[in-house]
Amino acid sequence: MRVVASPEDPIFRRRWCVYVDEIAMTRSYQGQGIGRRLMERADQWAVEQGVNEVWLDVWEANEGAITFYERLGYETVRRRMSRGVDAGS
């Protein structure tokens, strides 16, 4: 986790958030509440840092993770898209 700021932009006001880089759980530990407790700790740490938002990225195809985060109250607010290009090797 780290505290990050949204980019400087003339249209949007700068926002500070706690960004959760990644959490992962092997299947044998899934469903035991560990991920929920980790995310609760992220919320607590955000409050301790004086920040009122937690951001994260999740792969579009990771339906289990998306469902998990939605159950915790997370909403999709942005979509990042990419496209491969031929570097002409």
PyMOL Python script that loads the backbone (N, CA, C, O; Angstrom):
from pymol import cmd

cmd.read_pdbstr("""\
ATOM      1  N   MET A   1       0.846  -1.173   0.000  1.00  0.00           N
ATOM      2  CA  MET A   1       0.000   0.000   0.000  1.00  0.00           C
ATOM      3  C   MET A   1       0.886   1.229   0.000  1.00  0.00           C
ATOM      4  O   MET A   1       1.999   1.233   0.526  1.00  0.00           O
ATOM      5  N   ARG A   2       0.356   2.250  -0.601  1.00  0.00           N
ATOM      6  CA  ARG A   2       1.046   3.526  -0.565  1.00  0.00           C
ATOM      7  C   ARG A   2       0.028   4.643  -0.772  1.00  0.00           C
ATOM      8  O   ARG A   2      -1.036   4.430  -1.354  1.00  0.00           O
ATOM      9  N   VAL A   3       0.360   5.810  -0.300  1.00  0.00           N
ATOM     10  CA  VAL A   3      -0.482   6.977  -0.535  1.00  0.00           C
ATOM     11  C   VAL A   3      -0.028   7.589  -1.850  1.00  0.00           C
ATOM     12  O   VAL A   3       1.160   7.845  -2.045  1.00  0.00           O
ATOM     13  N   VAL A   4      -0.972   7.823  -2.750  1.00  0.00           N
ATOM     14  CA  VAL A   4      -0.664   8.410  -4.052  1.00  0.00           C
ATOM     15  C   VAL A   4      -1.639   9.543  -4.336  1.00  0.00           C
ATOM     16  O   VAL A   4      -2.706   9.637  -3.728  1.00  0.00           O
ATOM     17  N   ALA A   5      -1.250  10.398  -5.270  1.00  0.00           N
ATOM     18  CA  ALA A   5      -2.119  11.496  -5.697  1.00  0.00           C
ATOM     19  C   ALA A   5      -2.488  11.286  -7.147  1.00  0.00           C
ATOM     20  O   ALA A   5      -1.698  10.763  -7.933  1.00  0.00           O
ATOM     21  N   SER A   6      -3.686  11.693  -7.495  1.00  0.00           N
ATOM     22  CA  SER A   6      -4.065  11.664  -8.905  1.00  0.00           C
ATOM     23  C   SER A   6      -3.182  12.663  -9.642  1.00  0.00           C
ATOM     24  O   SER A   6      -2.677  13.603  -9.029  1.00  0.00           O
ATOM     25  N   PRO A   7      -2.989  12.479 -10.933  1.00  0.00           N
ATOM     26  CA  PRO A   7      -2.128  13.402 -11.689  1.00  0.00           C
ATOM     27  C   PRO A   7      -2.670  14.822 -11.677  1.00  0.00           C
ATOM     28  O   PRO A   7      -3.876  15.042 -11.571  1.00  0.00           O
ATOM     29  N   GLU A   8      -1.761  15.779 -11.789  1.00  0.00           N
ATOM     30  CA  GLU A   8      -2.175  17.174 -11.950  1.00  0.00           C
ATOM     31  C   GLU A   8      -2.959  17.275 -13.253  1.00  0.00           C
ATOM     32  O   GLU A   8      -2.528  16.749 -14.279  1.00  0.00           O
ATOM     33  N   ASP A   9      -4.085  17.934 -13.219  1.00  0.00           N
ATOM     34  CA  ASP A   9      -4.924  18.009 -14.400  1.00  0.00           C
ATOM     35  C   ASP A   9      -5.738  19.287 -14.315  1.00  0.00           C
ATOM     36  O   ASP A   9      -6.279  19.601 -13.255  1.00  0.00           O
ATOM     37  N   PRO A  10      -5.838  20.023 -15.398  1.00  0.00           N
ATOM     38  CA  PRO A  10      -6.609  21.273 -15.337  1.00  0.00           C
ATOM     39  C   PRO A  10      -8.115  21.052 -15.204  1.00  0.00           C
ATOM     40  O   PRO A  10      -8.840  21.985 -14.857  1.00  0.00           O
ATOM     41  N   ILE A  11      -8.597  19.844 -15.470  1.00  0.00           N
ATOM     42  CA  ILE A  11     -10.030  19.577 -15.416  1.00  0.00           C
ATOM     43  C   ILE A  11     -10.451  19.009 -14.067  1.00  0.00           C
ATOM     44  O   ILE A  11     -11.465  19.427 -13.507  1.00  0.00           O
ATOM     45  N   PHE A  12      -9.677  18.057 -13.539  1.00  0.00           N
ATOM     46  CA  PHE A  12     -10.044  17.382 -12.305  1.00  0.00           C
ATOM     47  C   PHE A  12      -9.202  17.894 -11.142  1.00  0.00           C
ATOM     48  O   PHE A  12      -8.021  18.199 -11.305  1.00  0.00           O
ATOM     49  N   ARG A  13      -9.811  17.983  -9.985  1.00  0.00           N
ATOM     50  CA  ARG A  13      -9.049  18.393  -8.810  1.00  0.00           C
ATOM     51  C   ARG A  13      -8.165  17.233  -8.369  1.00  0.00           C
ATOM     52  O   ARG A  13      -8.517  16.068  -8.551  1.00  0.00           O
ATOM     53  N   ARG A  14      -7.030  17.556  -7.796  1.00  0.00           N
ATOM     54  CA  ARG A  14      -6.105  16.535  -7.306  1.00  0.00           C
ATOM     55  C   ARG A  14      -6.745  15.805  -6.138  1.00  0.00           C
ATOM     56  O   ARG A  14      -7.318  16.425  -5.243  1.00  0.00           O
ATOM     57  N   ARG A  15      -6.642  14.470  -6.155  1.00  0.00           N
ATOM     58  CA  ARG A  15      -7.213  13.636  -5.094  1.00  0.00           C
ATOM     59  C   ARG A  15      -6.120  12.734  -4.548  1.00  0.00           C
ATOM     60  O   ARG A  15      -5.281  12.226  -5.292  1.00  0.00           O
ATOM     61  N   TRP A  16      -6.144  12.547  -3.250  1.00  0.00           N
ATOM     62  CA  TRP A  16      -5.207  11.646  -2.598  1.00  0.00           C
ATOM     63  C   TRP A  16      -5.933  10.365  -2.240  1.00  0.00           C
ATOM     64  O   TRP A  16      -7.107  10.391  -1.870  1.00  0.00           O
ATOM     65  N   CYS A  17      -5.238   9.245  -2.350  1.00  0.00           N
ATOM     66  CA  CYS A  17      -5.843   7.972  -2.008  1.00  0.00           C
ATOM     67  C   CYS A  17      -4.764   7.019  -1.513  1.00  0.00           C
ATOM     68  O   CYS A  17      -3.571   7.248  -1.708  1.00  0.00           O
ATOM     69  N   VAL A  18      -5.208   5.958  -0.875  1.00  0.00           N
ATOM     70  CA  VAL A  18      -4.327   4.832  -0.601  1.00  0.00           C
ATOM     71  C   VAL A  18      -4.513   3.872  -1.756  1.00  0.00           C
ATOM     72  O   VAL A  18      -5.636   3.499  -2.094  1.00  0.00           O
ATOM     73  N   TYR A  19      -3.411   3.478  -2.358  1.00  0.00           N
ATOM     74  CA  TYR A  19      -3.462   2.561  -3.493  1.00  0.00           C
ATOM     75  C   TYR A  19      -2.959   1.193  -3.033  1.00  0.00           C
ATOM     76  O   TYR A  19      -1.834   1.062  -2.552  1.00  0.00           O
ATOM     77  N   VAL A  20      -3.803   0.187  -3.185  1.00  0.00           N
ATOM     78  CA  VAL A  20      -3.429  -1.190  -2.865  1.00  0.00           C
ATOM     79  C   VAL A  20      -2.845  -1.786  -4.134  1.00  0.00           C
ATOM     80  O   VAL A  20      -3.556  -1.998  -5.116  1.00  0.00           O
ATOM     81  N   ASP A  21      -1.544  -2.056  -4.108  1.00  0.00           N
ATOM     82  CA  ASP A  21      -0.881  -2.579  -5.305  1.00  0.00           C
ATOM     83  C   ASP A  21      -1.417  -3.944  -5.695  1.00  0.00           C
ATOM     84  O   ASP A  21      -1.767  -4.176  -6.852  1.00  0.00           O
ATOM     85  N   GLU A  22      -1.479  -4.844  -4.727  1.00  0.00           N
ATOM     86  CA  GLU A  22      -1.900  -6.198  -5.075  1.00  0.00           C
ATOM     87  C   GLU A  22      -2.093  -7.013  -3.806  1.00  0.00           C
ATOM     88  O   GLU A  22      -1.313  -6.905  -2.860  1.00  0.00           O
ATOM     89  N   ILE A  23      -3.131  -7.821  -3.796  1.00  0.00           N
ATOM     90  CA  ILE A  23      -3.239  -8.875  -2.795  1.00  0.00           C
ATOM     91  C   ILE A  23      -3.525 -10.159  -3.558  1.00  0.00           C
ATOM     92  O   ILE A  23      -4.190 -10.147  -4.594  1.00  0.00           O
ATOM     93  N   ALA A  24      -3.024 -11.240  -3.042  1.00  0.00           N
ATOM     94  CA  ALA A  24      -3.245 -12.533  -3.693  1.00  0.00           C
ATOM     95  C   ALA A  24      -3.360 -13.589  -2.607  1.00  0.00           C
ATOM     96  O   ALA A  24      -2.735 -13.493  -1.551  1.00  0.00           O
ATOM     97  N   MET A  25      -4.157 -14.578  -2.885  1.00  0.00           N
ATOM     98  CA  MET A  25      -4.404 -15.640  -1.926  1.00  0.00           C
ATOM     99  C   MET A  25      -4.390 -16.967  -2.674  1.00  0.00           C
ATOM    100  O   MET A  25      -5.073 -17.124  -3.686  1.00  0.00           O
ATOM    101  N   THR A  26      -3.609 -17.922  -2.171  1.00  0.00           N
ATOM    102  CA  THR A  26      -3.676 -19.249  -2.784  1.00  0.00           C
ATOM    103  C   THR A  26      -5.060 -19.825  -2.497  1.00  0.00           C
ATOM    104  O   THR A  26      -5.710 -19.453  -1.519  1.00  0.00           O
ATOM    105  N   ARG A  27      -5.493 -20.722  -3.346  1.00  0.00           N
ATOM    106  CA  ARG A  27      -6.845 -21.278  -3.217  1.00  0.00           C
ATOM    107  C   ARG A  27      -7.098 -21.869  -1.831  1.00  0.00           C
ATOM    108  O   ARG A  27      -8.209 -21.768  -1.310  1.00  0.00           O
ATOM    109  N   SER A  28      -6.096 -22.476  -1.240  1.00  0.00           N
ATOM    110  CA  SER A  28      -6.306 -23.114   0.062  1.00  0.00           C
ATOM    111  C   SER A  28      -6.622 -22.104   1.165  1.00  0.00           C
ATOM    112  O   SER A  28      -7.168 -22.480   2.202  1.00  0.00           O
ATOM    113  N   TYR A  29      -6.288 -20.829   0.956  1.00  0.00           N
ATOM    114  CA  TYR A  29      -6.582 -19.797   1.959  1.00  0.00           C
ATOM    115  C   TYR A  29      -7.791 -18.945   1.594  1.00  0.00           C
ATOM    116  O   TYR A  29      -8.234 -18.132   2.404  1.00  0.00           O
ATOM    117  N   GLN A  30      -8.333 -19.115   0.386  1.00  0.00           N
ATOM    118  CA  GLN A  30      -9.482 -18.321  -0.017  1.00  0.00           C
ATOM    119  C   GLN A  30     -10.714 -18.734   0.792  1.00  0.00           C
ATOM    120  O   GLN A  30     -10.857 -19.890   1.190  1.00  0.00           O
ATOM    121  N   GLY A  31     -11.588 -17.771   1.022  1.00  0.00           N
ATOM    122  CA  GLY A  31     -12.838 -18.040   1.727  1.00  0.00           C
ATOM    123  C   GLY A  31     -12.707 -18.073   3.238  1.00  0.00           C
ATOM    124  O   GLY A  31     -13.657 -18.440   3.929  1.00  0.00           O
ATOM    125  N   GLN A  32     -11.541 -17.695   3.770  1.00  0.00           N
ATOM    126  CA  GLN A  32     -11.334 -17.711   5.217  1.00  0.00           C
ATOM    127  C   GLN A  32     -11.363 -16.314   5.844  1.00  0.00           C
ATOM    128  O   GLN A  32     -11.120 -16.159   7.041  1.00  0.00           O
ATOM    129  N   GLY A  33     -11.661 -15.302   5.028  1.00  0.00           N
ATOM    130  CA  GLY A  33     -11.756 -13.944   5.553  1.00  0.00           C
ATOM    131  C   GLY A  33     -10.443 -13.189   5.592  1.00  0.00           C
ATOM    132  O   GLY A  33     -10.398 -12.055   6.068  1.00  0.00           O
ATOM    133  N   ILE A  34      -9.377 -13.793   5.102  1.00  0.00           N
ATOM    134  CA  ILE A  34      -8.068 -13.143   5.153  1.00  0.00           C
ATOM    135  C   ILE A  34      -8.033 -11.924   4.242  1.00  0.00           C
ATOM    136  O   ILE A  34      -7.565 -10.861   4.648  1.00  0.00           O
ATOM    137  N   GLY A  35      -8.524 -12.068   3.013  1.00  0.00           N
ATOM    138  CA  GLY A  35      -8.560 -10.945   2.080  1.00  0.00           C
ATOM    139  C   GLY A  35      -9.410  -9.803   2.603  1.00  0.00           C
ATOM    140  O   GLY A  35      -9.031  -8.637   2.491  1.00  0.00           O
ATOM    141  N   ARG A  36     -10.552 -10.135   3.171  1.00  0.00           N
ATOM    142  CA  ARG A  36     -11.421  -9.100   3.749  1.00  0.00           C
ATOM    143  C   ARG A  36     -10.697  -8.362   4.863  1.00  0.00           C
ATOM    144  O   ARG A  36     -10.774  -7.136   4.946  1.00  0.00           O
ATOM    145  N   ARG A  37      -9.989  -9.098   5.725  1.00  0.00           N
ATOM    146  CA  ARG A  37      -9.257  -8.452   6.822  1.00  0.00           C
ATOM    147  C   ARG A  37      -8.116  -7.585   6.295  1.00  0.00           C
ATOM    148  O   ARG A  37      -7.842  -6.518   6.844  1.00  0.00           O
ATOM    149  N   LEU A  38      -7.453  -8.037   5.236  1.00  0.00           N
ATOM    150  CA  LEU A  38      -6.398  -7.211   4.640  1.00  0.00           C
ATOM    151  C   LEU A  38      -6.962  -5.902   4.101  1.00  0.00           C
ATOM    152  O   LEU A  38      -6.367  -4.840   4.283  1.00  0.00           O
ATOM    153  N   MET A  39      -8.103  -5.984   3.444  1.00  0.00           N
ATOM    154  CA  MET A  39      -8.704  -4.775   2.899  1.00  0.00           C
ATOM    155  C   MET A  39      -9.263  -3.874   3.998  1.00  0.00           C
ATOM    156  O   MET A  39      -9.248  -2.651   3.858  1.00  0.00           O
ATOM    157  N   GLU A  40      -9.757  -4.464   5.091  1.00  0.00           N
ATOM    158  CA  GLU A  40     -10.177  -3.655   6.236  1.00  0.00           C
ATOM    159  C   GLU A  40      -8.977  -2.903   6.806  1.00  0.00           C
ATOM    160  O   GLU A  40      -9.098  -1.748   7.215  1.00  0.00           O
ATOM    161  N   ARG A  41      -7.823  -3.562   6.831  1.00  0.00           N
ATOM    162  CA  ARG A  41      -6.606  -2.909   7.325  1.00  0.00           C
ATOM    163  C   ARG A  41      -6.190  -1.779   6.393  1.00  0.00           C
ATOM    164  O   ARG A  41      -5.695  -0.748   6.848  1.00  0.00           O
ATOM    165  N   ALA A  42      -6.390  -1.969   5.081  1.00  0.00           N
ATOM    166  CA  ALA A  42      -6.108  -0.887   4.132  1.00  0.00           C
ATOM    167  C   ALA A  42      -6.987   0.322   4.439  1.00  0.00           C
ATOM    168  O   ALA A  42      -6.516   1.458   4.405  1.00  0.00           O
ATOM    169  N   ASP A  43      -8.260   0.081   4.737  1.00  0.00           N
ATOM    170  CA  ASP A  43      -9.170   1.169   5.115  1.00  0.00           C
ATOM    171  C   ASP A  43      -8.664   1.882   6.371  1.00  0.00           C
ATOM    172  O   ASP A  43      -8.625   3.112   6.420  1.00  0.00           O
ATOM    173  N   GLN A  44      -8.284   1.114   7.367  1.00  0.00           N
ATOM    174  CA  GLN A  44      -7.786   1.696   8.616  1.00  0.00           C
ATOM    175  C   GLN A  44      -6.534   2.528   8.365  1.00  0.00           C
ATOM    176  O   GLN A  44      -6.396   3.632   8.893  1.00  0.00           O
ATOM    177  N   TRP A  45      -5.628   1.995   7.559  1.00  0.00           N
ATOM    178  CA  TRP A  45      -4.382   2.705   7.276  1.00  0.00           C
ATOM    179  C   TRP A  45      -4.667   3.995   6.523  1.00  0.00           C
ATOM    180  O   TRP A  45      -4.017   5.011   6.767  1.00  0.00           O
ATOM    181  N   ALA A  46      -5.635   3.966   5.610  1.00  0.00           N
ATOM    182  CA  ALA A  46      -6.015   5.185   4.887  1.00  0.00           C
ATOM    183  C   ALA A  46      -6.470   6.262   5.866  1.00  0.00           C
ATOM    184  O   ALA A  46      -6.057   7.417   5.762  1.00  0.00           O
ATOM    185  N   VAL A  47      -7.319   5.881   6.817  1.00  0.00           N
ATOM    186  CA  VAL A  47      -7.792   6.836   7.824  1.00  0.00           C
ATOM    187  C   VAL A  47      -6.612   7.378   8.624  1.00  0.00           C
ATOM    188  O   VAL A  47      -6.538   8.578   8.892  1.00  0.00           O
ATOM    189  N   GLU A  48      -5.699   6.505   9.001  1.00  0.00           N
ATOM    190  CA  GLU A  48      -4.509   6.939   9.761  1.00  0.00           C
ATOM    191  C   GLU A  48      -3.665   7.935   8.961  1.00  0.00           C
ATOM    192  O   GLU A  48      -3.013   8.803   9.541  1.00  0.00           O
ATOM    193  N   GLN A  49      -3.677   7.811   7.626  1.00  0.00           N
ATOM    194  CA  GLN A  49      -2.909   8.717   6.772  1.00  0.00           C
ATOM    195  C   GLN A  49      -3.679   9.988   6.424  1.00  0.00           C
ATOM    196  O   GLN A  49      -3.151  10.870   5.747  1.00  0.00           O
ATOM    197  N   GLY A  50      -4.927  10.082   6.886  1.00  0.00           N
ATOM    198  CA  GLY A  50      -5.750  11.248   6.583  1.00  0.00           C
ATOM    199  C   GLY A  50      -6.327  11.221   5.170  1.00  0.00           C
ATOM    200  O   GLY A  50      -6.643  12.263   4.595  1.00  0.00           O
ATOM    201  N   VAL A  51      -6.460  10.025   4.626  1.00  0.00           N
ATOM    202  CA  VAL A  51      -6.956   9.840   3.263  1.00  0.00           C
ATOM    203  C   VAL A  51      -8.314   9.158   3.340  1.00  0.00           C
ATOM    204  O   VAL A  51      -8.524   8.280   4.177  1.00  0.00           O
ATOM    205  N   ASN A  52      -9.246   9.563   2.461  1.00  0.00           N
ATOM    206  CA  ASN A  52     -10.595   8.999   2.569  1.00  0.00           C
ATOM    207  C   ASN A  52     -10.993   8.122   1.382  1.00  0.00           C
ATOM    208  O   ASN A  52     -12.181   7.876   1.172  1.00  0.00           O
ATOM    209  N   GLU A  53     -10.013   7.644   0.599  1.00  0.00           N
ATOM    210  CA  GLU A  53     -10.324   6.758  -0.519  1.00  0.00           C
ATOM    211  C   GLU A  53      -9.265   5.676  -0.644  1.00  0.00           C
ATOM    212  O   GLU A  53      -8.084   5.919  -0.392  1.00  0.00           O
ATOM    213  N   VAL A  54      -9.692   4.481  -1.036  1.00  0.00           N
ATOM    214  CA  VAL A  54      -8.778   3.386  -1.343  1.00  0.00           C
ATOM    215  C   VAL A  54      -9.020   2.994  -2.795  1.00  0.00           C
ATOM    216  O   VAL A  54     -10.154   2.739  -3.200  1.00  0.00           O
ATOM    217  N   TRP A  55      -7.949   2.949  -3.569  1.00  0.00           N
ATOM    218  CA  TRP A  55      -8.018   2.567  -4.975  1.00  0.00           C
ATOM    219  C   TRP A  55      -7.286   1.259  -5.175  1.00  0.00           C
ATOM    220  O   TRP A  55      -6.383   0.921  -4.410  1.00  0.00           O
ATOM    221  N   LEU A  56      -7.675   0.521  -6.203  1.00  0.00           N
ATOM    222  CA  LEU A  56      -6.960  -0.688  -6.598  1.00  0.00           C
ATOM    223  C   LEU A  56      -7.262  -0.980  -8.048  1.00  0.00           C
ATOM    224  O   LEU A  56      -8.222  -0.454  -8.611  1.00  0.00           O
ATOM    225  N   ASP A  57      -6.448  -1.811  -8.646  1.00  0.00           N
ATOM    226  CA  ASP A  57      -6.694  -2.291 -10.001  1.00  0.00           C
ATOM    227  C   ASP A  57      -6.998  -3.772  -9.914  1.00  0.00           C
ATOM    228  O   ASP A  57      -6.488  -4.471  -9.039  1.00  0.00           O
ATOM    229  N   VAL A  58      -7.824  -4.243 -10.821  1.00  0.00           N
ATOM    230  CA  VAL A  58      -8.134  -5.671 -10.890  1.00  0.00           C
ATOM    231  C   VAL A  58      -8.238  -6.042 -12.368  1.00  0.00           C
ATOM    232  O   VAL A  58      -8.808  -5.303 -13.170  1.00  0.00           O
ATOM    233  N   TRP A  59      -7.682  -7.191 -12.708  1.00  0.00           N
ATOM    234  CA  TRP A  59      -7.747  -7.641 -14.096  1.00  0.00           C
ATOM    235  C   TRP A  59      -9.194  -7.912 -14.486  1.00  0.00           C
ATOM    236  O   TRP A  59      -9.948  -8.516 -13.723  1.00  0.00           O
ATOM    237  N   GLU A  60      -9.569  -7.470 -15.655  1.00  0.00           N
ATOM    238  CA  GLU A  60     -10.936  -7.596 -16.164  1.00  0.00           C
ATOM    239  C   GLU A  60     -11.427  -9.051 -16.155  1.00  0.00           C
ATOM    240  O   GLU A  60     -12.601  -9.309 -15.891  1.00  0.00           O
ATOM    241  N   ALA A  61     -10.544  -9.981 -16.438  1.00  0.00           N
ATOM    242  CA  ALA A  61     -10.933 -11.394 -16.521  1.00  0.00           C
ATOM    243  C   ALA A  61     -10.993 -12.074 -15.154  1.00  0.00           C
ATOM    244  O   ALA A  61     -11.424 -13.223 -15.062  1.00  0.00           O
ATOM    245  N   ASN A  62     -10.573 -11.396 -14.103  1.00  0.00           N
ATOM    246  CA  ASN A  62     -10.544 -12.001 -12.771  1.00  0.00           C
ATOM    247  C   ASN A  62     -11.898 -11.803 -12.081  1.00  0.00           C
ATOM    248  O   ASN A  62     -12.043 -10.975 -11.182  1.00  0.00           O
ATOM    249  N   GLU A  63     -12.864 -12.574 -12.524  1.00  0.00           N
ATOM    250  CA  GLU A  63     -14.235 -12.411 -12.037  1.00  0.00           C
ATOM    251  C   GLU A  63     -14.353 -12.652 -10.536  1.00  0.00           C
ATOM    252  O   GLU A  63     -15.145 -11.992  -9.863  1.00  0.00           O
ATOM    253  N   GLY A  64     -13.574 -13.587 -10.008  1.00  0.00           N
ATOM    254  CA  GLY A  64     -13.609 -13.846  -8.568  1.00  0.00           C
ATOM    255  C   GLY A  64     -13.176 -12.641  -7.771  1.00  0.00           C
ATOM    256  O   GLY A  64     -13.809 -12.289  -6.775  1.00  0.00           O
ATOM    257  N   ALA A  65     -12.101 -12.004  -8.199  1.00  0.00           N
ATOM    258  CA  ALA A  65     -11.618 -10.808  -7.496  1.00  0.00           C
ATOM    259  C   ALA A  65     -12.604  -9.664  -7.632  1.00  0.00           C
ATOM    260  O   ALA A  65     -12.852  -8.940  -6.668  1.00  0.00           O
ATOM    261  N   ILE A  66     -13.166  -9.494  -8.817  1.00  0.00           N
ATOM    262  CA  ILE A  66     -14.146  -8.419  -9.021  1.00  0.00           C
ATOM    263  C   ILE A  66     -15.338  -8.616  -8.091  1.00  0.00           C
ATOM    264  O   ILE A  66     -15.796  -7.664  -7.458  1.00  0.00           O
ATOM    265  N   THR A  67     -15.836  -9.834  -8.005  1.00  0.00           N
ATOM    266  CA  THR A  67     -16.954 -10.130  -7.100  1.00  0.00           C
ATOM    267  C   THR A  67     -16.562  -9.855  -5.660  1.00  0.00           C
ATOM    268  O   THR A  67     -17.341  -9.273  -4.906  1.00  0.00           O
ATOM    269  N   PHE A  68     -15.364 -10.266  -5.270  1.00  0.00           N
ATOM    270  CA  PHE A  68     -14.862 -10.030  -3.908  1.00  0.00           C
ATOM    271  C   PHE A  68     -14.854  -8.538  -3.591  1.00  0.00           C
ATOM    272  O   PHE A  68     -15.377  -8.119  -2.558  1.00  0.00           O
ATOM    273  N   TYR A  69     -14.263  -7.734  -4.476  1.00  0.00           N
ATOM    274  CA  TYR A  69     -14.177  -6.292  -4.211  1.00  0.00           C
ATOM    275  C   TYR A  69     -15.557  -5.636  -4.238  1.00  0.00           C
ATOM    276  O   TYR A  69     -15.821  -4.728  -3.449  1.00  0.00           O
ATOM    277  N   GLU A  70     -16.429  -6.076  -5.123  1.00  0.00           N
ATOM    278  CA  GLU A  70     -17.785  -5.512  -5.146  1.00  0.00           C
ATOM    279  C   GLU A  70     -18.516  -5.816  -3.844  1.00  0.00           C
ATOM    280  O   GLU A  70     -19.255  -4.969  -3.343  1.00  0.00           O
ATOM    281  N   ARG A  71     -18.325  -7.006  -3.290  1.00  0.00           N
ATOM    282  CA  ARG A  71     -18.957  -7.332  -2.003  1.00  0.00           C
ATOM    283  C   ARG A  71     -18.446  -6.428  -0.889  1.00  0.00           C
ATOM    284  O   ARG A  71     -19.151  -6.189   0.091  1.00  0.00           O
ATOM    285  N   LEU A  72     -17.219  -5.923  -1.038  1.00  0.00           N
ATOM    286  CA  LEU A  72     -16.659  -5.008  -0.047  1.00  0.00           C
ATOM    287  C   LEU A  72     -17.075  -3.563  -0.307  1.00  0.00           C
ATOM    288  O   LEU A  72     -16.716  -2.667   0.457  1.00  0.00           O
ATOM    289  N   GLY A  73     -17.833  -3.331  -1.387  1.00  0.00           N
ATOM    290  CA  GLY A  73     -18.332  -1.990  -1.673  1.00  0.00           C
ATOM    291  C   GLY A  73     -17.557  -1.228  -2.734  1.00  0.00           C
ATOM    292  O   GLY A  73     -17.853  -0.060  -2.987  1.00  0.00           O
ATOM    293  N   TYR A  74     -16.576  -1.858  -3.358  1.00  0.00           N
ATOM    294  CA  TYR A  74     -15.828  -1.190  -4.416  1.00  0.00           C
ATOM    295  C   TYR A  74     -16.672  -1.112  -5.680  1.00  0.00           C
ATOM    296  O   TYR A  74     -17.476  -2.000  -5.966  1.00  0.00           O
ATOM    297  N   GLU A  75     -16.472  -0.032  -6.432  1.00  0.00           N
ATOM    298  CA  GLU A  75     -17.180   0.179  -7.690  1.00  0.00           C
ATOM    299  C   GLU A  75     -16.171   0.476  -8.789  1.00  0.00           C
ATOM    300  O   GLU A  75     -15.115   1.055  -8.534  1.00  0.00           O
ATOM    301  N   THR A  76     -16.499   0.079 -10.003  1.00  0.00           N
ATOM    302  CA  THR A  76     -15.654   0.411 -11.145  1.00  0.00           C
ATOM    303  C   THR A  76     -15.839   1.884 -11.462  1.00  0.00           C
ATOM    304  O   THR A  76     -16.960   2.347 -11.672  1.00  0.00           O
ATOM    305  N   VAL A  77     -14.729   2.623 -11.496  1.00  0.00           N
ATOM    306  CA  VAL A  77     -14.802   4.054 -11.802  1.00  0.00           C
ATOM    307  C   VAL A  77     -13.991   4.409 -13.045  1.00  0.00           C
ATOM    308  O   VAL A  77     -14.090   5.519 -13.566  1.00  0.00           O
ATOM    309  N   ARG A  78     -13.202   3.469 -13.504  1.00  0.00           N
ATOM    310  CA  ARG A  78     -12.348   3.743 -14.660  1.00  0.00           C
ATOM    311  C   ARG A  78     -11.971   2.416 -15.304  1.00  0.00           C
ATOM    312  O   ARG A  78     -11.887   1.392 -14.626  1.00  0.00           O
ATOM    313  N   ARG A  79     -11.750   2.435 -16.577  1.00  0.00           N
ATOM    314  CA  ARG A  79     -11.302   1.238 -17.286  1.00  0.00           C
ATOM    315  C   ARG A  79     -10.003   1.593 -17.999  1.00  0.00           C
ATOM    316  O   ARG A  79      -9.935   2.584 -18.726  1.00  0.00           O
ATOM    317  N   ARG A  80      -8.987   0.788 -17.790  1.00  0.00           N
ATOM    318  CA  ARG A  80      -7.715   0.959 -18.494  1.00  0.00           C
ATOM    319  C   ARG A  80      -7.701  -0.027 -19.652  1.00  0.00           C
ATOM    320  O   ARG A  80      -7.992  -1.210 -19.477  1.00  0.00           O
ATOM    321  N   MET A  81      -7.362   0.467 -20.826  1.00  0.00           N
ATOM    322  CA  MET A  81      -7.345  -0.396 -22.001  1.00  0.00           C
ATOM    323  C   MET A  81      -5.928  -0.405 -22.580  1.00  0.00           C
ATOM    324  O   MET A  81      -5.180   0.561 -22.431  1.00  0.00           O
ATOM    325  N   SER A  82      -5.575  -1.495 -23.232  1.00  0.00           N
ATOM    326  CA  SER A  82      -4.255  -1.578 -23.842  1.00  0.00           C
ATOM    327  C   SER A  82      -4.352  -2.301 -25.170  1.00  0.00           C
ATOM    328  O   SER A  82      -5.353  -2.946 -25.483  1.00  0.00           O
ATOM    329  N   ARG A  83      -3.310  -2.177 -25.925  1.00  0.00           N
ATOM    330  CA  ARG A  83      -3.240  -2.838 -27.216  1.00  0.00           C
ATOM    331  C   ARG A  83      -1.787  -3.101 -27.534  1.00  0.00           C
ATOM    332  O   ARG A  83      -0.947  -2.212 -27.396  1.00  0.00           O
ATOM    333  N   GLY A  84      -1.488  -4.297 -27.952  1.00  0.00           N
ATOM    334  CA  GLY A  84      -0.124  -4.620 -28.343  1.00  0.00           C
ATOM    335  C   GLY A  84       0.183  -4.045 -29.715  1.00  0.00           C
ATOM    336  O   GLY A  84      -0.707  -3.904 -30.554  1.00  0.00           O
ATOM    337  N   VAL A  85       1.435  -3.717 -29.936  1.00  0.00           N
ATOM    338  CA  VAL A  85       1.876  -3.223 -31.249  1.00  0.00           C
ATOM    339  C   VAL A  85       3.094  -4.022 -31.679  1.00  0.00           C
ATOM    340  O   VAL A  85       3.843  -4.531 -30.845  1.00  0.00           O
ATOM    341  N   ASP A  86       3.281  -4.125 -32.968  1.00  0.00           N
ATOM    342  CA  ASP A  86       4.428  -4.835 -33.520  1.00  0.00           C
ATOM    343  C   ASP A  86       5.616  -3.879 -33.541  1.00  0.00           C
ATOM    344  O   ASP A  86       5.577  -2.836 -34.195  1.00  0.00           O
ATOM    345  N   ALA A  87       6.659  -4.241 -32.827  1.00  0.00           N
ATOM    346  CA  ALA A  87       7.847  -3.396 -32.741  1.00  0.00           C
ATOM    347  C   ALA A  87       8.728  -3.526 -33.984  1.00  0.00           C
ATOM    348  O   ALA A  87       9.788  -2.905 -34.061  1.00  0.00           O
ATOM    349  N   GLY A  88       8.299  -4.320 -34.941  1.00  0.00           N
ATOM    350  CA  GLY A  88       9.046  -4.443 -36.188  1.00  0.00           C
ATOM    351  C   GLY A  88      10.370  -5.154 -36.030  1.00  0.00           C
ATOM    352  O   GLY A  88      11.378  -4.706 -36.577  1.00  0.00           O
ATOM    353  N   SER A  89      10.393  -6.249 -35.296  1.00  0.00           N
ATOM    354  CA  SER A  89      11.648  -6.944 -35.031  1.00  0.00           C
ATOM    355  C   SER A  89      12.275  -7.517 -36.217  1.00  0.00           C
ATOM    356  O   SER A  89      13.339  -8.128 -36.119  1.00  0.00           O
TER     357      SER A  89
END
""", "prot")
cmd.dss("prot")
cmd.show_as("cartoon", "prot")
cmd.util.cbc("prot")
cmd.orient("prot")
